[in-house]
Amino acid sequence: MDAKEKLTEAELNARHAEKMKKKEAARKKIEAGKTKEKGLLIVHTGKGKGKTTAAFGMVFRALGQNMKVGVVQFVKGLRQTGERTALEKFGDQVRVYAHGEGFTWETQNREKDIAEARKAWDIAKDMILDDTTDMVLCDELNIVLRYDYLPLEEVLDVLSKRPFMKHVIITGRNARNELIEAADLVTEMELVKHPFRSGIKGQKGIEF
């Protein structure tokens, strides 16, 4: 490489460094204007895979920050999943409640489903309203609300009364419009392609 080429490379590096410096300055300027802090109501919905997975990503991030977390899984039964096994390693820092027997989709026992949803919600509600839990994940609560197993008005009322810095994450398809309106952060997972449609069953480490 001759002197001219070396100079050109040095100039390019300098330009790149200057560009990155300007980007960082712009980012800091934007962040400087964001001074508020509050507990967020977060909704993950849509037909695509990843709603619960993304929520557990936040749960583990919070645990890594020494925050106390509560998890209530409304639809999923007692099957031992990878995330539950991992959460056990955090001891008293996290409380996990799995929806006992799961929903009785096959028998269509609506009364039993409503009773089980109420039990799970009472536990979630206590964690949402207490001052000792920093984050609460209500996994598949959107499904419960979609089938009117819990009054939407009650859920919204409890969410509005949570401690100011309490983060609540709600997952599941078909989030109600009122919940979306109340939320601070809403992500809709879009289904593009799924292995299940090709006859591939759920894989360990991917689905559970």
C-alpha positions as CSV (number, residue, x, y, z in Angstrom):
1,M,0.0,0.0,0.0
2,D,1.6,3.3,-1.1
3,A,1.5,6.6,0.9
4,K,-1.5,7.9,-1.1
5,E,-3.5,4.8,-0.3
6,K,-2.5,5.0,3.3
7,L,-3.6,8.6,3.5
8,T,-6.9,7.8,1.8
9,E,-7.6,5.0,4.3
10,A,-6.7,7.3,7.2
11,E,-9.1,9.9,5.8
12,L,-11.9,7.3,5.5
13,N,-11.3,6.2,9.1
14,A,-11.4,9.8,10.3
15,R,-14.6,10.5,8.4
16,H,-16.2,7.4,9.8
17,A,-15.1,8.4,13.3
18,E,-16.6,11.8,12.9
19,K,-19.8,10.4,11.6
20,M,-20.1,8.1,14.6
21,K,-19.3,11.0,16.9
22,K,-22.2,13.0,15.4
23,K,-24.6,10.1,15.7
24,E,-23.6,9.6,19.4
25,A,-24.1,13.3,20.0
26,A,-27.5,13.3,18.3
27,R,-28.5,10.2,20.4
28,K,-27.4,11.9,23.6
29,K,-29.4,15.1,22.6
30,I,-32.5,13.0,22.1
31,E,-32.1,11.2,25.4
32,A,-31.5,14.4,27.2
33,G,-35.0,15.5,26.4
34,K,-36.4,12.2,27.8
35,T,-36.4,12.8,31.6
36,K,-39.5,11.0,32.7
37,E,-39.5,7.7,34.6
38,K,-42.6,5.5,35.2
39,G,-43.7,2.0,35.3
40,L,-44.7,0.8,31.9
41,L,-47.7,-1.1,30.7
42,I,-46.4,-3.3,27.9
43,V,-48.6,-5.4,25.6
44,H,-47.3,-8.2,23.2
45,T,-49.9,-9.3,20.8
46,G,-50.4,-10.6,17.2
47,K,-50.4,-13.9,15.5
48,G,-46.7,-14.4,15.2
49,K,-44.5,-16.4,17.6
50,G,-42.4,-14.6,20.1
51,K,-44.8,-12.8,22.4
52,T,-44.0,-14.8,25.5
53,T,-40.4,-15.2,24.5
54,A,-39.9,-11.4,24.3
55,A,-41.7,-11.0,27.6
56,F,-39.4,-13.4,29.3
57,G,-36.4,-11.6,27.8
58,M,-37.6,-8.5,29.8
59,V,-38.1,-10.7,32.9
60,F,-34.5,-12.0,32.8
61,R,-33.2,-8.5,32.1
62,A,-35.1,-7.2,35.2
63,L,-33.7,-10.1,37.3
64,G,-30.3,-9.2,36.1
65,Q,-30.9,-5.7,37.5
66,N,-31.8,-7.2,40.9
67,M,-35.4,-6.4,40.4
68,K,-38.2,-8.5,41.9
69,V,-40.5,-10.1,39.4
70,G,-43.8,-12.0,39.4
71,V,-45.0,-14.3,36.6
72,V,-48.5,-15.6,36.1
73,Q,-49.1,-17.9,33.2
74,F,-52.9,-17.9,32.5
75,V,-53.3,-20.6,29.8
76,K,-50.2,-22.7,30.0
77,G,-50.4,-25.7,32.4
78,L,-47.9,-27.3,34.6
79,R,-45.5,-28.5,31.9
80,Q,-42.0,-27.8,33.0
81,T,-40.6,-25.3,30.4
82,G,-37.0,-24.0,29.9
83,E,-37.9,-20.6,31.2
84,R,-39.5,-22.0,34.4
85,T,-36.4,-24.1,35.1
86,A,-34.2,-21.1,34.6
87,L,-36.3,-18.9,36.8
88,E,-35.9,-21.4,39.7
89,K,-32.3,-20.4,39.9
90,F,-33.3,-16.9,41.0
91,G,-34.9,-18.1,44.2
92,D,-37.1,-15.6,46.1
93,Q,-36.3,-12.9,43.5
94,V,-39.0,-14.2,41.3
95,R,-42.5,-15.7,42.0
96,V,-44.0,-17.9,39.3
97,Y,-47.6,-19.2,39.1
98,A,-48.6,-21.5,36.3
99,H,-52.3,-21.8,35.5
100,G,-53.0,-25.1,37.3
101,E,-54.7,-27.5,34.8
102,G,-54.6,-25.2,31.7
103,F,-57.8,-24.2,30.0
104,T,-60.4,-26.9,29.2
105,W,-60.6,-26.2,25.5
106,E,-61.6,-29.8,24.7
107,T,-64.4,-30.1,27.2
108,Q,-65.5,-26.5,26.8
109,N,-66.2,-26.2,30.5
110,R,-66.6,-22.5,30.6
111,E,-67.4,-22.3,34.3
112,K,-64.3,-24.1,35.2
113,D,-62.2,-21.9,32.9
114,I,-63.6,-18.8,34.5
115,A,-62.9,-20.1,38.0
116,E,-59.3,-21.0,37.1
117,A,-58.8,-17.6,35.4
118,R,-60.1,-15.9,38.5
119,K,-57.7,-17.8,40.7
120,A,-54.8,-16.8,38.5
121,W,-55.9,-13.2,38.2
122,D,-56.3,-12.8,42.0
123,I,-52.6,-13.8,42.3
124,A,-51.6,-11.4,39.5
125,K,-53.6,-8.6,41.0
126,D,-51.9,-8.9,44.4
127,M,-48.5,-8.7,42.7
128,I,-49.5,-5.8,40.5
129,L,-50.8,-3.8,43.5
130,D,-48.1,-4.6,46.1
131,D,-45.0,-2.5,46.6
132,T,-42.5,-5.4,46.7
133,T,-42.6,-6.5,43.1
134,D,-41.0,-4.4,40.4
135,M,-42.3,-6.2,37.3
136,V,-45.3,-8.6,36.7
137,L,-45.7,-10.7,33.6
138,C,-49.3,-11.8,32.9
139,D,-48.7,-14.3,30.2
140,E,-51.7,-15.0,27.9
141,L,-54.0,-12.7,29.8
142,N,-55.2,-11.4,26.4
143,I,-56.7,-14.8,25.8
144,V,-58.6,-14.6,29.0
145,L,-59.9,-11.2,28.2
146,R,-60.8,-12.2,24.7
147,Y,-63.2,-14.9,25.9
148,D,-64.6,-12.7,28.7
149,Y,-63.3,-15.0,31.5
150,L,-62.5,-11.8,33.4
151,P,-64.1,-8.4,33.2
152,L,-62.0,-6.1,31.1
153,E,-63.0,-3.1,33.3
154,E,-61.7,-4.8,36.4
155,V,-58.3,-5.5,34.8
156,L,-58.0,-2.0,33.5
157,D,-58.9,-0.6,36.9
158,V,-56.3,-2.7,38.7
159,L,-53.7,-1.7,36.2
160,S,-54.5,2.0,36.7
161,K,-54.0,1.6,40.4
162,R,-50.6,-0.1,40.3
163,P,-47.6,1.6,42.0
164,F,-46.1,4.4,39.9
165,M,-42.9,2.5,39.0
166,K,-44.5,-1.0,38.5
167,H,-43.9,-2.5,35.1
168,V,-46.6,-4.9,33.8
169,I,-46.3,-7.1,30.7
170,I,-49.4,-8.7,29.1
171,T,-49.1,-11.2,26.3
172,G,-51.4,-13.1,24.0
173,R,-53.2,-12.7,20.7
174,N,-56.1,-10.4,20.1
175,A,-55.4,-7.7,22.7
176,R,-58.5,-5.7,23.4
177,N,-58.5,-2.2,22.0
178,E,-59.0,-0.6,25.4
179,L,-55.9,-2.3,26.7
180,I,-53.9,-1.2,23.7
181,E,-55.1,2.3,24.3
182,A,-54.0,2.2,28.0
183,A,-50.6,0.7,27.2
184,D,-47.3,2.6,27.0
185,L,-45.7,0.1,24.7
186,V,-47.4,-2.2,22.3
187,T,-45.7,-4.7,19.9
188,E,-47.6,-6.8,17.4
189,M,-45.9,-10.0,16.3
190,E,-46.5,-10.7,12.6
191,L,-46.5,-14.3,11.4
192,V,-44.5,-14.7,8.2
193,K,-43.6,-18.4,8.4
194,H,-43.9,-21.1,11.0
195,P,-42.4,-24.6,11.0
196,F,-45.6,-26.1,12.5
197,R,-47.3,-25.5,9.1
198,S,-44.7,-27.8,7.6
199,G,-45.4,-30.6,10.0
200,I,-42.5,-29.8,12.4
201,K,-43.5,-30.2,16.1
202,G,-42.5,-27.8,18.9
203,Q,-38.8,-28.1,19.6
204,K,-37.1,-28.1,23.0
205,G,-35.4,-24.8,23.6
206,I,-37.6,-23.1,21.0
207,E,-41.2,-23.7,22.1
208,F,-40.6,-24.9,25.7
